[in-house]
């Protein structure tokens, strides 16, 4: 199957350029995390949620804050702590003494981008309070269902589970995230650039002073999401997606492979990435580019594989080598 060329007369060229500018704006504050920046943009275009994992101090929170600053959207941040309650996230009924009745007070989840900072430092009960919001884009309380604003995305940061004071995210919670983006400690030259910025007066708490400005509106995001969803996909590529998923289920190191939900998630992310790179239909290259971040949190390894130090990323790269690519 031939890879299609970008359309010569691109009706979405200007809109796509705006999202390229988003990545540029984020780059004014964050250095050396281009893959994570792109992943966040893809998740937004695919109407998905993103989970950012990394050791403390690799700019996870700054990355999400910078993305929010580049978009004309309402953003709220929640610092997840061991004593945080579900109602602190979704909202709760509060008694109004003047009216003599209870009224619902919206929680911080009623926003466009919710930054769930250090989500794995709160118990699973509170983590799970986001399940309905992330899947259904709504919150149910006291028998009433309340819709969340559009667009809506949860961008959560977390420390590696080996760190003290962390809780493992429930499988159902992990499955709600479209992508898991891993932020590594930067290379030496990149770290020198970071220090140079700070030496020159960069203040991570003042993004406006760093020159980060909003370049995309909510209406433009909605238009881009619709355009990404309309990207075409051939039957051969759909079969390729299924073959990749089935290969994870048959891997000897995997206890639970990718589910059909994971396959549809990869399709959505691949469409968004194809649109962002100027293609009207997706190719196997687009699938391979998105496979690891979309699937790395959906596999469960066998205990013996974990003891041997086998990583999920390694298995996924092996799967891509084993499955025949459509021609």
Secondary structure as GFF3:
##gff-version 3
##sequence-region A 1 327
A	DSSP	alpha_helix	13	27	.	.	.	ID=ss1
A	DSSP	alpha_helix	34	45	.	.	.	ID=ss2
A	DSSP	beta_strand	50	53	.	.	.	ID=ss3
A	DSSP	alpha_helix	60	69	.	.	.	ID=ss4
A	DSSP	beta_strand	75	79	.	.	.	ID=ss5
A	DSSP	alpha_helix	86	90	.	.	.	ID=ss6
A	DSSP	beta_strand	91	96	.	.	.	ID=ss7
A	DSSP	beta_strand	101	106	.	.	.	ID=ss8
A	DSSP	beta_strand	113	117	.	.	.	ID=ss9
A	DSSP	three_ten_helix	119	121	.	.	.	ID=ss10
A	DSSP	alpha_helix	124	127	.	.	.	ID=ss11
A	DSSP	three_ten_helix	128	130	.	.	.	ID=ss12
A	DSSP	alpha_helix	131	136	.	.	.	ID=ss13
A	DSSP	beta_strand	138	141	.	.	.	ID=ss14
A	DSSP	beta_strand	144	147	.	.	.	ID=ss15
A	DSSP	beta_strand	153	158	.	.	.	ID=ss16
A	DSSP	alpha_helix	171	175	.	.	.	ID=ss17
A	DSSP	beta_strand	179	182	.	.	.	ID=ss18
A	DSSP	alpha_helix	188	199	.	.	.	ID=ss19
A	DSSP	alpha_helix	218	229	.	.	.	ID=ss20
A	DSSP	alpha_helix	235	249	.	.	.	ID=ss21
A	DSSP	beta_strand	254	256	.	.	.	ID=ss22
A	DSSP	alpha_helix	260	276	.	.	.	ID=ss23
A	DSSP	alpha_helix	284	295	.	.	.	ID=ss24
A	DSSP	beta_strand	300	301	.	.	.	ID=ss25
A	DSSP	alpha_helix	303	307	.	.	.	ID=ss26
A	DSSP	alpha_helix	312	322	.	.	.	ID=ss27
###
